[in-house]
Amino acid sequence: MDAAAREDEPTLPAALGPAEAGAPVPDDDATAPEPPAGPPPGADPAPRPPRAEFVAVDSDSTQDEVDSRQRHHAERRAIDERLQDAALRSTLAALPVWGATQALCTLPMAAAVGLQRPLAALLWGGAMLLLALLLWQLPRRTRHHNGQPGHAAGSRRRIQALAAAAALGIALAPWLGAPGPAQALLGLLSTALAFAGVVCLGPLRPAALGLALLPLSAGLAGTMFFTDAPHRALYGSGALAAAATLVAVVRLRHRAWRQNTRALIEQGVQLRKLESERDAAWAADQDKSRFLAIASHDLRQPVHALGLFAATLQKRLQNTSDEPLARNMMRAIDGLERSFNAMLDISRLDAGVMTPKLQTFPLRDMFRRLHMHYAGQAELSGLGLRFSPGGKSVTSDPQLLERIVGNLIQNAIKYTEHGGIVVVARSTATHVNIEIWDTGSGIAPTLLPRIFEEFYQVGRGERDRTHGLGMGLAIVKRLAGLLNHRLMVSSRVGRGTMFRVGVPIGALPGIQEEMAPADTVPMVLTTPQMVLIIDDEEPIREGLRLLLEEWGFQVATAADAAQAEHTATALEGHVDLILSDLHLGDGPDGLEAIGNVRRLCGHDVAAVLITGDTSHDEIARITASGLPVLFKPVQPKRLYEALRNTLG
């Protein structure tokens, strides 16, 4: 940096003593002290630190235009280079044809020349046959050198050299023949060879143009040797016309080849660009899914803890003046849980990790559970809800089928204001059709295909969150496809809607009469059971402990796999159920922790896994473990049902 630049920068004294630090600032008229002298003579100046600069965002659009032009020129250069390579490949592929044509024409031409000059005919014929052999062998020799630096330019030079030598030999032939029929034959065959060369070497325009002028040599030789003027004029004009025709053929052939080849190259470039954009979009979608999974997991943790504490608070505030406040809080948390579960279901279905577990079962118990679940909602809405299973059995996955019918019933309750809902099972020869009828406002025919789309709600320009996310029917469609069940909808505006699910019929003779409705009776704890909770987040551990103790369980907690092993050892293996989170910090995860506790207890302790991770890989790993799994946030009602089912 020069001296003027250094003078513009502020300077500070090398050191200030205590007295100078508090000294008053002199007036402008006062004489300023002399600045400290520079470094001693002969001493090196103090090194100055280098200046670092970084432009995080450049708003100059001019640079973008320059970059765009440079990219355009680079793309054109790349296309031109590919055109040259394509011309070389096309010419090499056609060279053997031209070589064979030249060998066939050489024999009669040498015979015509030998009528007057036998030695010249022998030398000329041998040279032309040698050139034909080289033309035949050049493509094979070029393949051995393919990929080497400069091979394209070298091959192009060799082709031009052979074409020039062949053109020289063809042009010389009419000058060697005797005047008369022999010379006319030589001129005709020379023109034929020129035409064959033009067709074969059309992509290489300079070489093809050189061959197109060969008839001029035959015409000039004819005018020199013919004595009568009419024959000379006729011969010369014919040669001139042939040359002009061949030049036109070269131009048209080269232009057509270039246009077609360029179109193919640009199409390939565009195709690769589209493939790159497709790959980028796929990568962006993967990144989005990964981000949503991480964000969903981080959001599920506090919502899960909030639901546990709220459920405990609601139980403690029963029959108090604050009970409505706790009830409204639980409703808000239930809404969050439904939103998370809808997104989770879509993620799991798209991941392909749901595997149907087909079995034959009666519809009666499923209809009973659905009635218990939705009868209260229908009654609050002033609607009737009636079920008619008809003693039928089906073959399907009971949980997934119940989810389908439940979503359809819930959807009917939302969109029905007067009347009611009827769920009926009708038999055909091979299927049982489960039909859900409502007396709602109906759906217009043009809207029927759209109701199964994500986030779509009938009759609402904007989504109404009081009626859910609009994901219920999208989940129903995916589940029906997974189970290979026929799903259809029929509706009449102003009269109502009917959804029909076709399920393969199942044969369970006499089992309907012997089935007891024990699965609808709440669990009663005759003796306290020990539940080991494993979770690395203290609020969730505490919330689960308080809630389970309210339900009558004995609870022990652990923050990781090591603490879980110590706790199981202290309990002497008396653990009835393990309730573990999947991710437990940096150590072993929940699956390993459950396995270690089971090993210490000496038997397969009942276990339930809880997680907020919705990534495809983790869902597949959990499903492969075979353990029951609950996804955060977990409703207390759903947690209670899981404990009841697991403990039997």
C-alpha positions, -999 to +999 in steps of 0.1 A: +000+000+000+014+035-009+021+063+016-010+083+006-032+054+015-015+049+048-019+086+057-057+083+053-060+056+080-062+066+117-030+061+138-027+056+175+003+062+197+022+031+204+015+033+241-004+056+265+006+060+301-019+064+329-015+102+330-019+105+292-050+084+292-069+110+313-053+141+297-076+167+283-079+170+245-060+201+233-078+229+216-077+234+178-053+263+183-030+244+205+001+230+191-004+193+185+024+170+197+048+157+172+038+122+160+062+095+170+090+090+146+090+061+122+110+029+127+147+033+133+168+036+102+175+002+088+147-015+106+120-034+086+086-018+087+060-037+108+041-061+086+005-052+079-022-079+080-037-087+047-072-074+039-098-101+035-130-096+015-160-118+007-191-109-013-220-130+001-246-116-023-238-099-056-268-079-070-250-069-102-273-082-130-246-073-156-224-102-145-254-126-149-258-114-185-222-119-192-223-154-177-254-162-197-236-151-230-205-171-220-226-202-214-244-197-247-211-194-266-198-224-247-228-245-256-225-235-293-188-244-293-197-278-277-224-284-304-200-275-332-173-299-318-199-326-316-209-319-352-173-323-363-171-356-345-203-368-360-191-358-395-160-378-389-179-409-377-203-407-406-175-403-432-156-432-417-186-454-419-191-446-456-154-449-467-155-487-473-184-482-497-165-456-517-134-477-516-153-507-531-169-485-557-134-472-567-120-507-570-149-518-592-145-488-615-107-490-617-107-523-637-127-510-668-109-476-666-075-493-666-086-514-696-096-482-714-063-466-707-044-498-717-056-496-752-031-469-759-007-468-729-003-503-713+024-493-688+005-462-677-026-483-673-007-508-651+008-481-629-024-461-627-046-491-619-022-504-592-022-470-575-060-467-576-064-502-562-040-493-534-060-462-526-092-483-526-076-507-501-065-478-478-100-464-479-114-498-470-089-502-441-089-467-426-121-470-404-107-502-388-073-486-381-090-455-367-110-476-342-077-488-326-066-452-320-100-439-308-098-420-275-062-410-279-054-372-278-057-357-313-071-388-329-100-369-345-078-343-362-054-369-374-082-391-388-097-360-405-063-352-421-059-388-433-093-388-449-086-356-467-052-368-479-067-401-493-096-381-509-071-358-525-050-386-538-081-405-552-093-373-568-060-367-585-060-403-599-096-400-611-089-366-627-058-380-644-076-410-661-093-390-689-060-375-699-045-410-703-071-425-726-072-425-764-097-400-781-130-416-789-151-441-771-124-449-746-121-413-735-159-411-732-160-442-710-133-427-688-152-395-684-184-413-676-168-435-650-149-406-635-182-387-630-197-419-614-167-421-590-171-384-582-208-389-574-200-418-551-174-398-533-198-368-529-224-390-513-199-407-490-179-376-480-209-353-478-205-345-441-169-333-448-179-305-472-143-294-483-134-329-495-168-334-511-166-301-530-132-311-544-146-344-557-176-325-572-152-306-596-138-338-611-161-338-642-144-305-652-111-324-657-128-350-680-145-321-699-113-303-703-095-334-716-123-340-741-121-305-755-083-310-759-085-343-777-116-341-798-110-326-832-145-316-843-161-286-826-196-302-821-182-330-800-159-307-781-188-284-772-211-313-763-185-330-742-175-298-724-210-286-717-219-321-703-189-321-680-198-285-668-234-295-661-222-326-642-199-306-621-226-280-613-250-308-604-225-324-581-218-291-564-255-286-558-257-322-544-229-314-520-246-283-507-279-300-503-265-332-488-243-313-463-271-289-453-296-317-447-271-338-428-260-309-407-296-299-398-306-334-389-275-341-369-277-308-351-313-314-343-304-348-328-275-333-308-297-305-295-324-330-286-298-351-267-285-320-249-321-310-240-328-346-229-297-345-206-307-311-193-342-324-185-326-355-168-304-332-148-334-311-138-353-343-129-324-355-108-322-320-091-359-320-085-357-355-070-327-345-048-347-314-037-377-336-029-354-359-009-340-329+009-375-316+016-386-350+029-355-352+051-361-316+064-398-324+071-388-355+089-363-337+111-387-307+117-415-331+124-394-350+149-383-318+167-419-305+168-434-338+180-412-340+211-426-309+229-462-316+216-459-352+230-448-339+264-475-312+264-502-338+257-489-360+286-489-331+311-523-319+299-539-353+303-526-356+338-538-320+345-573-328+331-576-359+353-566-339+384-590-310+376-621-332+372-652-318+389-635-284+395-642-250+380-610-253+359-621-285+342-634-267+310-600-250+306-582-283+307-608-299+284-603-271+258-565-275+261-569-313+253-590-304+223-563-282+209-537-308+215-559-334+199-561-312+168-523-310+167-521-348+170-545-353+141-525-330+119-492-348+127-508-382+122-522-372+088-488-361+076-472-392+091-497-416+074-490-400+040-452-403+046-455-439+056-477-448+027-454-430+002-424-448+018-440-481+011-432-494+046-468-504+054-473-541+049-509-554+051-514-583+075-543-601+058-566-622+079-603-633+080-624-616+106-660-607+112-672-572+106-693-571+138-665-563+162-650-536+138-684-520+135-689-521+173-656-503+178-664-477+151-698-471+167-682-465+201-657-441+186-679-420+164-714-422+181-706-394+204-694-371+176-726-379+156-748-372+186-731-338+193-738-329+156-774-339+159-770-368+135-780-405+137-753-432+132-764-467+125-744-498+116-756-531+099-728-557+096-752-585+087-731-612+102-705-610+074-668-618+074-641-604+052-604-610+044-583-579+049-560-561+073-584-553+102-565-522+114-561-507+080-597-515+070-610-499+102-589-468+094-605-466+059-641-469+072-634-447+102-620-419+079-651-422+057-675-420+087-656-390+101-658-373+067-695-380+065-701-365+100-682-333+090-702-327+058-737-337+070-759-311+088-792-329+090-803-366+089-777-392+096-751-418+085-757-455+078-729-480+075-740-512+059-724-544+045-738-559+014-726-592-001-719-602-037-706-635-050-669-627-042-669-595-022-685-577+007-692-540-001-690-518+029-711-487+021-712-454+040-743-434+032-749-399+044-776-373+039-753-343+033-753-317+006-737-340-020-708-335-044-710-322-080-699-347-106-670-325-118-656-325-083-657-362-076-621-370-089-607-341-069-620-352-035-592-377-032-564-351-036-543-339-007-555-307+011-587-305-010-620-297+008-653-297-011-672-264-012-644-243+003-623-219-017-598-219+011-590-247+035-611-247+067-589-260+095-619-266+117-627-294+092-592-309+092-564-307+067-582-323+038-560-354+040-586-380+051-597-391+017-562-390+003-552-414+030-583-436+023-573-438-014-537-448-006-549-474+020-574-489-004-547-492-031-524-508-006-550-534+003-562-538-033-597-530-023-621-513-048-630-478-038-658-458-054-680-429-046-715-419-058-732-387-050-763-366-058-763-329-051-788-321-024-794-357-015-762-371-001-731-393-009-722-429-007-687-444-005-682-481-012-652-503-003-651-537-019-635-563+004-629-600-005-654-621+013-641-644+041-655-677+054-658-680+092-687-705+097-703-703+131-676-680+146-699-650+148-721-667+175-691-676+196-673-643+195-675-624+228-673-586+228-644-586+252-622-563+231-646-534+239-643-537+277-618-513+293-588-529+310-590-533+347-557-535+366-561-562+393-525-558+405-501-529+399-478-536+369-442-522+365-436-501+335-400-491+326-399-458+307-368-450+287-365-415+272-336-391+270-358-360+275-368-353+311-401-336+305-414-366+285-402-390+312-419-370+339-451-366+319-453-403+312-446-412+348-473-389+362-499-401+336-492-438+341-492-435+379-527-418+376-537-450+357-525-472+385-492-484+371-459-486+390-433-467+370-395-466+368-377-442+345-343-442+327-326-416+304-306-441+283-298-477+277-272-479+305-296-465+331-323-489+318-300-518+325-292-506+360-329-501+367-338-535+354-311-551+376-323-531+406-358-544+400-345-580+398-360-583+363-396-577+375-405-555+345-439-560+329-436-535+301-409-514+284-420-480+270-390-466+251-382-438+228-364-447+196-336-422+197-318-420+231-290-395+224-255-406+213-256-441+228-276-472+219-311-465+206-344-478+219-343-510+200-310-520+215-321-508+250-352-530+248-331-560+237-306-554+266-334-552+292-350-583+278-317-601+281-313-591+318-349-601+326-344-634+310-376-633+288-392-612+261-407-584+281-437-567+264-425-535+248-439-505+230-417-481+210-424-444+208-408-421+182-412-388+164-389-398+135-409-401+103-380-407+079-385-436+054-355-455+065-364-453+102-400-463+096-388-493+076-364-503+104-391-500+131-415-520+110-389-547+106-384-550+143-420-562+148-425-540+179-457-520+184-449-484+177-466-451+185-457-419+167-454-386+186-474-368+197-493-397+213-529-391+225-533-405+261-563-425+248-542-441+222-514-448+247-539-464+270-551-487+242-516-497+233-508-506+269-540-526+272-534-545+240-497-552+248-504-563+284-533-585+272 
